[in-house]
Amino acid sequence: MSKFGVIVLDGFGVGAMDDVPQVRPNDVGSNTALNIIKAEPNIDIPNLERLGLINAIGVERGRHIFSPDANWGTALLKHHGADSYLGHQEIMGTNPPMPLLQPFNEVIDQVEKQVKEDGFAVKRYGDPGLEILVVNNCATVADNLEADPGQVYNVTATLDKMSFAEITKLGESVRKVVKVSRVIAFGGSDVTIDNILDARHIKKEKYVGISAPESGVYKKNYHVVHLGYGINPKVQLASILIRHGIDVALIGKASDIVRGDTDRRFPGVDSNYLFDRFMDQAKEISNGLIFMNIQETDLAGHSEDTDHYANILEIVNRRLPEAEQYFTGDDILIVMADHGDDPTIGHAQHTREKVPLLIYKENVHYKYVGERESLSDVGATGAEFFGVEMPQNGTSFLNRITGGVDIS
């Protein structure tokens, strides 16, 4: 009866991956953690450093030095780009296939046909070549304007006119015929189709979509489901554990983007609130997975604000010892990331970086788990920890924690 905890510091990478010059040249030089320390040298994060953050970065800086007590490693991104949704699917044990980057208007004919076949009423809105679909006069299908162009399509709806089950059905209808990485289907209350259409914008002359914040869908009763390309939640760690009757708690953005039939879902953004929920679940669960995403780090990265990013890291640092006290005996707690989001790199998008693996296990020190080929190795480690079947992808590093060679 043991707990396996994962805390994902969204967008907290530790150095650009080797393929960045070829696939994302704007990310050359990115190192979210190190560049924040350079920009904010007085940042006070001794608990993160005790767990091995500087070890994972691989470079000491001033008083920020290697930890002799750390259990640590790093992990590479196997998914294309640098994406929170795909990163979490990868952590859960998926090997995401290569998606297409494609403006919505290149597939609008196929989507319109499929959505009609699935029983929805559809009309087009906008000028030819820059059209969106209006469905049942209460939802739209269009480009996502917040992600990298052509990477994601949004279904934006009013819950006053369409149930979340129908919104999900519409999203699944779109998902059937498109090969972009993600279809996000969501809605909120006290929103009209006019509110949604008024938030329509054109980006880079060929991407047309709805600004989700402007539409008002986030303000009341927000519901969302993320549908990934080539993603089968049945072969992911969370679903595998649930089938075996093992508790799974999903906290923060993880509750929105990790699938699985669990009632232990705690959405939210405020980091202190999420840590409170993490502690509640750690107290209640004696045998299970407690998985949390801290999103405020990523939001600070998008804002290109090193001071705010440092403040969020200091909150995380203060709360970590509280979390550790609930992980005793055979329990394992991992602090990691899903990609980078370097606020100093000169753009507001995610950065393609390897991520830290900082591992807490009571009375265990000096273990190095190496540079892992995929974030999925965390999911595989969780599967071996609980003695269940392996997820689709990943290689466990459990033996390196429980029986590996000391590096002291």
C-alpha positions in Angstrom: 0.0 0.0 0.0 2.1 2.9 -1.3 1.8 6.3 -2.9 3.4 7.5 -6.2 3.3 11.3 -6.5 4.1 13.4 -9.5 4.3 17.2 -9.4 4.6 18.7 -12.9 6.0 22.3 -12.9 4.5 23.3 -16.2 7.1 24.8 -18.5 10.2 24.3 -16.3 12.8 22.9 -18.6 16.5 22.6 -18.0 18.1 23.1 -21.4 17.3 23.0 -25.1 17.2 19.6 -26.7 19.8 18.7 -29.3 17.3 18.9 -32.2 16.3 22.5 -31.5 18.6 24.1 -34.1 16.8 22.0 -36.8 13.2 21.9 -35.6 12.7 25.0 -33.4 15.5 27.5 -34.1 13.8 30.2 -32.1 14.4 28.1 -29.0 18.2 27.9 -29.4 19.8 28.9 -26.0 16.7 28.2 -24.0 17.2 26.9 -20.5 14.2 28.0 -18.4 15.6 27.1 -15.0 19.1 28.4 -15.5 18.0 31.6 -17.2 15.6 32.4 -14.4 18.4 31.9 -11.9 20.6 34.2 -14.0 17.9 36.9 -14.2 16.9 36.5 -10.5 20.1 35.5 -8.7 18.5 36.0 -5.3 15.8 33.5 -5.9 15.4 31.4 -2.8 14.6 27.7 -3.7 16.7 25.6 -1.4 14.3 22.6 -1.4 14.2 22.4 -5.2 18.0 22.5 -5.1 18.2 19.9 -2.3 16.2 17.6 -4.6 18.7 18.1 -7.4 17.5 21.0 -9.6 21.1 22.3 -10.1 22.3 18.7 -10.7 19.7 18.4 -13.5 20.7 21.8 -15.0 24.3 20.6 -14.9 25.8 24.1 -14.1 26.4 25.8 -10.8 25.7 29.5 -10.5 26.8 31.5 -7.5 25.2 30.1 -4.4 23.0 27.7 -6.4 25.1 24.6 -6.3 24.9 20.8 -6.8 23.2 18.8 -4.1 25.1 15.9 -2.6 21.8 14.3 -1.4 19.9 14.4 -4.6 18.1 11.6 -6.5 17.8 13.0 -10.0 18.0 12.7 -13.7 16.6 14.3 -16.8 14.1 13.3 -19.5 13.8 14.2 -23.2 10.7 15.0 -25.1 9.6 12.4 -27.5 6.5 14.3 -28.7 6.8 16.8 -31.5 7.3 20.4 -30.5 6.8 21.5 -26.8 3.2 21.0 -25.7 1.5 20.6 -22.3 -1.2 18.3 -23.6 1.2 16.0 -25.4 3.7 16.2 -22.6 1.2 14.9 -20.1 0.1 12.1 -22.5 3.7 11.2 -22.8 4.2 11.2 -19.1 1.2 8.8 -18.8 2.9 6.4 -21.1 1.9 7.4 -24.7 4.2 7.6 -27.6 2.4 10.4 -29.6 2.6 10.1 -33.4 3.7 13.0 -35.5 0.7 15.3 -36.1 0.2 17.7 -38.9 0.4 21.5 -38.7 -2.5 22.6 -40.8 -4.8 25.7 -40.9 -8.4 24.8 -40.2 -9.6 26.1 -43.6 -7.5 23.4 -45.3 -9.8 20.8 -43.7 -13.0 22.7 -43.3 -14.8 20.7 -46.0 -14.0 17.3 -44.4 -14.9 18.6 -40.9 -18.2 20.0 -42.2 -19.2 16.8 -43.9 -18.3 14.7 -40.8 -20.1 16.9 -38.4 -23.3 16.9 -40.6 -23.1 13.1 -40.8 -23.0 12.9 -37.0 -26.3 14.8 -36.8 -25.3 18.4 -36.2 -26.7 21.4 -38.1 -23.8 23.4 -39.6 -23.3 26.7 -41.4 -20.2 28.7 -42.4 -19.3 32.1 -41.1 -16.8 34.5 -42.6 -15.1 35.1 -45.9 -14.0 32.2 -48.2 -10.7 30.9 -47.1 -11.1 32.4 -43.6 -14.3 30.7 -42.5 -15.3 29.0 -39.3 -18.1 26.5 -38.7 -21.1 27.4 -36.6 -22.8 24.3 -35.2 -26.4 24.2 -33.9 -26.1 28.0 -33.7 -24.4 27.6 -30.3 -20.9 26.4 -31.0 -18.0 27.1 -33.3 -15.2 25.0 -34.8 -12.0 26.9 -35.8 -8.3 27.3 -35.3 -6.9 27.6 -31.8 -5.3 31.1 -31.5 -3.2 30.4 -28.4 -1.2 27.4 -29.5 1.5 27.3 -32.2 -0.4 28.0 -35.5 -2.0 25.0 -37.1 -1.4 22.8 -34.1 -4.8 22.7 -32.4 -8.5 23.2 -33.3 -11.1 24.5 -30.9 -14.7 23.7 -30.4 -16.1 26.7 -28.4 -19.7 26.4 -27.2 -22.3 27.9 -24.8 -23.4 25.4 -22.2 -26.7 27.3 -22.0 -27.6 25.8 -25.4 -25.5 22.6 -25.7 -24.7 20.1 -22.9 -21.1 19.1 -22.2 -21.9 15.6 -23.5 -22.9 17.1 -26.8 -19.9 19.4 -26.9 -17.7 16.4 -26.3 -19.5 14.5 -29.1 -18.9 17.4 -31.4 -15.2 17.5 -30.5 -15.0 13.7 -31.2 -16.7 14.3 -34.6 -14.0 16.8 -35.5 -11.3 14.5 -34.1 -12.3 11.7 -36.5 -11.1 13.5 -39.6 -8.3 15.8 -38.6 -4.6 15.0 -37.9 -3.5 18.0 -35.9 -2.2 17.3 -32.4 -5.3 18.3 -30.5 -8.9 19.1 -30.6 -10.1 21.0 -27.6 -13.8 21.0 -26.9 -15.1 23.4 -24.2 -17.9 25.6 -23.1 -19.2 27.9 -20.4 -22.4 29.3 -19.1 -23.9 32.8 -19.5 -22.3 33.0 -23.0 -24.2 33.5 -26.3 -23.2 32.6 -29.8 -22.8 36.3 -30.5 -20.3 36.6 -27.6 -18.3 33.8 -29.2 -18.5 35.2 -32.7 -17.5 38.7 -31.5 -14.2 37.1 -30.3 -13.3 35.9 -33.8 -9.8 36.9 -35.0 -7.5 36.2 -37.9 -3.8 35.4 -37.2 -1.0 35.5 -39.7 -3.5 36.0 -42.6 -4.6 32.3 -42.7 -5.5 31.1 -39.2 -9.0 32.1 -38.0 -10.4 31.3 -34.6 -12.1 32.4 -31.4 -10.1 34.1 -28.6 -11.3 31.9 -25.7 -10.7 34.6 -23.0 -12.6 37.2 -25.0 -15.5 34.9 -25.6 -16.2 34.6 -21.9 -16.4 30.8 -21.7 -13.9 30.7 -18.9 -15.9 32.9 -16.6 -18.7 30.5 -15.4 -19.1 26.8 -15.3 -16.2 26.1 -17.7 -15.9 22.5 -18.9 -13.3 21.2 -21.2 -12.1 17.9 -22.8 -8.8 17.5 -24.8 -8.8 15.0 -27.7 -5.3 14.1 -28.9 -4.2 12.6 -32.2 -3.3 9.0 -31.8 -3.9 9.1 -28.0 -5.5 6.0 -26.5 -6.1 6.7 -22.7 -6.8 3.0 -22.1 -3.1 2.2 -22.4 -2.0 5.1 -20.1 -0.9 4.7 -16.5 -4.0 6.5 -15.0 -6.5 4.2 -16.8 -4.5 1.1 -16.1 -4.4 1.9 -12.4 -8.1 2.6 -12.3 -8.9 -0.7 -13.9 -7.0 -2.4 -11.1 -9.0 -0.5 -8.5 -6.0 1.7 -7.5 -6.8 5.3 -6.6 -5.9 8.1 -9.0 -6.1 11.8 -8.1 -5.6 14.5 -10.8 -5.0 18.0 -9.6 -4.8 21.3 -11.5 -4.5 21.3 -15.3 -3.9 17.5 -15.1 -7.6 17.1 -14.3 -8.5 18.6 -17.7 -6.0 16.8 -19.9 -5.5 13.3 -18.4 -8.3 10.9 -19.2 -9.6 8.3 -16.7 -12.7 7.4 -14.8 -11.9 8.9 -11.4 -13.9 11.3 -9.2 -10.7 12.6 -7.7 -10.4 15.6 -10.0 -9.5 19.0 -8.7 -9.2 21.7 -11.4 -7.7 25.0 -10.6 -4.8 27.4 -11.2 -3.7 29.0 -7.9 -0.6 27.1 -6.8 -1.3 27.2 -3.0 -4.8 26.0 -3.6 -3.5 23.1 -5.7 -0.9 22.2 -3.1 -3.7 22.1 -0.5 -5.6 19.6 -2.6 -2.4 17.6 -3.2 -1.9 17.3 0.6 -5.6 16.4 1.1 -5.3 13.6 -1.4 -1.9 12.4 0.1 -3.7 12.1 3.5 -6.7 10.2 2.1 -5.0 7.9 -0.3 -2.9 5.0 1.0 -2.4 3.3 -2.3 -2.5 5.3 -5.5 -1.3 7.9 -7.9 -1.4 11.6 -7.0 -0.6 13.7 -10.0 -0.6 17.5 -10.1 0.2 20.2 -12.6 1.4 23.6 -11.4 0.3 25.9 -14.2 1.4 29.2 -12.9 5.0 28.6 -13.8 3.9 28.2 -17.5 1.8 31.3 -17.3 4.7 33.3 -16.1 6.8 31.9 -18.9 4.2 33.0 -21.5 4.2 36.5 -19.9 8.0 36.6 -20.2 8.1 37.6 -16.6 11.2 36.2 -14.7 10.2 37.9 -11.5 6.8 36.4 -11.4 8.2 33.0 -12.4 10.7 33.2 -9.5 7.9 34.0 -7.1 5.9 30.9 -8.2 9.0 28.8 -7.8 9.5 30.1 -4.3 5.9 29.1 -3.5 6.5 25.6 -4.8 9.8 25.5 -2.8 8.0 26.4 0.5 5.2 23.8 -0.1 7.5 20.9 -1.0 8.5 19.8 2.5 4.8 19.6 3.4 4.2 17.3 0.5 7.3 15.2 1.4 6.1 14.4 4.9 3.2 12.4 3.4 5.6 10.2 1.3 7.2 7.8 3.7 8.5 4.2 3.5 8.2 2.9 0.0 6.4 6.0 -1.3 7.9 7.9 -4.2 7.5 11.6 -5.1 8.7 13.0 -8.4 9.0 16.7 -9.3 9.4 17.2 -13.1 8.2 19.3 -16.0 6.5 18.7 -19.4 8.6 21.1 -21.6 10.2 24.5 -21.2 8.8 28.0 -21.3 11.9 30.3 -21.0 10.8 33.8 -20.2 14.1 35.2 -21.4 14.3 33.6 -24.9 12.6 36.5 -26.8 9.2 34.9 -27.6 6.1 34.0 -25.6 5.8 30.3 -26.8 6.9 27.1 -25.1 10.5 26.1 -25.6 11.6 22.6 -26.5 13.8 21.6 -23.6 14.6 18.4 -21.6 13.1 18.4 -18.2 14.3 17.7 -14.7 13.5 14.5 -12.7 13.8 15.3 -9.0 13.0 12.2 -6.9 12.1 12.1 -3.2 12.2 8.8 -1.4 12.5 8.7 2.4 16.1 7.8 3.5 17.3 7.3 -0.1 20.0 9.5 -1.5 22.7 9.7 -4.2 20.7 7.9 -7.0 21.1 9.0 -10.6 18.4 7.7 -13.0 20.2 9.0 -16.1 18.9 11.0 -19.1 15.7 9.2 -20.1 14.7 9.0 -23.7 11.1 9.9 -23.0 8.8 11.4 -20.4 7.0 8.1 -20.7 9.6 6.5 -18.4 7.8 8.2 -15.5 4.6 6.4 -16.4 6.4 3.1 -16.9 8.1 3.6 -13.5 4.7 4.1 -11.9 3.4 0.9 -13.5 6.3 -1.1 -12.1 5.8 0.6 -8.7 2.2 -0.7 -8.5 2.9 -4.0 -10.2 0.5 -3.5 -13.1 0.9 -3.9 -16.9 3.1 -1.4 -18.6 1.7 1.6 -20.6 2.1 1.8 -24.3 5.6 3.4 -24.1 8.4 3.9 -21.6 11.1 2.1 -19.7 11.0 2.0 -15.9 13.8 3.5 -13.8 12.4 2.1 -10.5 15.4 -0.2 -9.9 17.7 2.8 -10.1 15.9 4.4 -7.2 15.4 1.4 -5.1 18.6 -0.5 -5.9 20.7 1.7 -8.1 24.4 2.5 -7.5 25.1 5.4 -5.1 26.9 8.3 -6.8 28.4 9.8 -3.6 
